Structures are given as C-alpha cells and as structure tokens.
Amino acid sequence: MTAEKQAALGPGSDPLSPAALPVSSAPATAESAPARGLGRRVEADSAAEASVREVREPAKLAYTPIENGVDYLLSVTDHLADEPSPRDLKYAIVHLHSATEVLLKARLQREHWSFVFEKPEGAKRAVFEKGDFKSCGPLDAHDRLTNLAGLALPKKSAADLEQLGRWRNALQHYGLTVHAPAVEKLAANVLDFLLTFISEHLRPSLPPREREALDREMADVKAGLTSIKRLLEIRWKRIEAELEPARSETVRCPQCLKDALVFDGEPQCRFCETVWNDGGDAARLYIENVQDISLHVHFKDGGDDLVTVCPECDQNALVAEVDTAAGETVPHLCFQCGTQFGHLGTCDRCGTPVNEVDGFSLCSDCSNSYFDHL
C-alpha cells in the first residue's frame, strides 16, 4: 500500500477491515437505522421463504415395479457391504424379500393381471386397478410362473425363497437369530437367481431408454454381489483346512448348504455359524433343503415320519441316508448327538428304529412301559 493511500485511510486502517469500508456521511437517527435494518430483514425473510418453498416442493413417488425391485436389490448389497451390523442383516432380509416379491409379480402380471391375486378365481379388474387387494407371496408367484406361465425357473430357487420367507416372517412377528454368513450366503443365492430372472424375463420387453437405465443399476447390483461372493469364498477357504480331518463327521448344513455342519458337542455349522440347539429342527430342515423332500407333501400323501427317535439320546432327530462330506452315505444319523448307525431294527411295538440286542427289539419307551406292567 502506498503512503498516500495509508494516510487517506488513517493510521492503523486495513482495506479489508470494517473500518475501511465506505459509510454514509448522513447522520443516523434513532428512527432511520432500525427502519433500514427492518427493511433489509423483511427482504431477506421474503427471499428465504421463497427459497424454502422452492426446496420443499413435494417429492413425487413414481417407481415402476421393476425400478422398485432393483432399488431394493441395491439396498441389499449396500447393507451387506463390509461388516454388516445386526440392523444391516435385518434390512437385507426384509428388502431382499420385497425385491423378490415385486420382481416376480411384475413378470406374473404380464402373463395375466389376475395371477397376482392371492385367489385368482375371485379376481376383479376394477379391484386390481385400484390396487386394493391381497396379492400372492413370492413363493406362490414362483410356482405360478413355473406352472401357469411355463417359465423354466430353477427348482433350487424355490427352496431359497421359502427360507427367505421364513426369516422375513420371523423378523416381522416373533424375532430371529441368524448369523451374518448365513444371511450373506442366502442373499448371494437369491441375488444370483434374480439377476438371471431380470435379464431373461423382464429386461427384453422394456423400451430402450428404460433398458439402459436398468443396465446401469444392475451393474451396481452385480458389483455388490461379486463383493459378497468374494467374502464368502475367503471365509470358505479359511475353514476348509479345519474341516478336512472331520469330513466323515461333517454333513451339508441345511441353513447355508455348505458341507460344514459338524457334530462335536452341539451341532454347529462352521461356515454360517448356526448352532442347532434342537437337533430335530436341523433334521427336518435337512430333509427339506438337502434331501429335497417336502415334508408337507410327504405327510399329505400318507408317508411315515422321516425324523425318528435316536436309540442313543432318545431325541427325535434321527434321519436315514445322510451323505457326509467324505462322500459316504450313513444309513442313520442323529442330528442331536451326532451318532452314526448302520443297520437298525424297528421296535416290535411302535416301529421306532432300535439297536437290536439278542433279538430284543423294543425302544426305550416301549421297554419301560413293558417292564412297568410286569
């Protein structure tokens, strides 16, 4: 700054300080200063209100079913990224279930609008157009796409959707305890299925612009799925060496479908970390998910109970023809105590599997009842 300018500003003045700013030479009266301030505040308030009105313009919810479903899928991959928290796991399950329902019914509706009703025989077009009706669930939609629309959907996907539905209902109604790897494994299975489903059965009929938008979002879903699969692969490699010595005592986990369910004390899957406190639950789920037998259909057709009482621990957790990770088939395995049996006889009174001893074939219950009446 030159000496002349400094002298003009006065001693100690700074050109950027308030003291250096030009001010009015008119004297400020008690009335004029507040009036000017009030005017400025009114103008500022009006501008702020206009800005708020512009910002607070109501949002418009305009998702097509496919956009809605894919948005749910993006949420699933976001929630399962890195180390998911319990809250992340909850919303991954809920949103994956919602995505599946929306996407399957979007394709089912193309076949015929009445097919998405819980009871198609009572469907009415006016009710459908209002959207005020009870629709079918994901598993029913899967079955109808197979049986009514003739789509060749993988049978394995139905089992995954049934498991997903059980978890979602548990969360909604009475709570659920499940470990992160189990959720990640099921999510990977269902995401795999849905990516193929979208590509083959939804994408081809979209207009070019919608197809391009879908492709961009699906690229993000695929990246998220790849990340989940990578984590699962790393986990499997880490425990594979631990499982090697126990392959003859290891079977496929009915929860995550990895050969990692070990019977060492409490039955526990080393991969998904599920602990089975009730071996009977594990046994029934094994029959459903691994042996691929519907217990509902089996009993409906008059079949005998496929889960029976173990001669060793007396728990209702014995299953026949169980394959181990070593490639062997065990004639009978208890999912509670882990005992493997070869040939078993049957109780002469009730038909329960028993170890025959010197031709004596009574289970513990019938034996106790027999001797009590002597």
Secondary structure, 3 states (H helix, E strand, C coil): CCHHHHHHHCCCCCCCCHHHCCCCCCCCCCCHHHHHHHHHHHHHHHHHHHHHHHHCCCCCCCCCHHHHHHHHHHHHHHHCCCCCCHHHHHHHHHHHHHHHHHHHHHHHHHHCHHHHECCHHHCCHHHHHHCCCCECCHHHHHHHHHHCCCCCCCHHHHHHHHHHHHHHHHHHHCCCCCCHHHHHHHHHHHHHHHHHHHHHHHHHHCCHHHHHHHHHHHHHHHHHHHHHHHHHHHHHHHHHHHHHHHHHHEEECCCCCCEEEEECCCEEECCCCCECCCHHHHHHHHHHHCCCCCHHHHHHCCCCCCCEECCCCCCEEEEEEEEECCCCEEEEEECCCCCEECCCEECCCCCCEECCECCECCCHHHHHHHHHCC
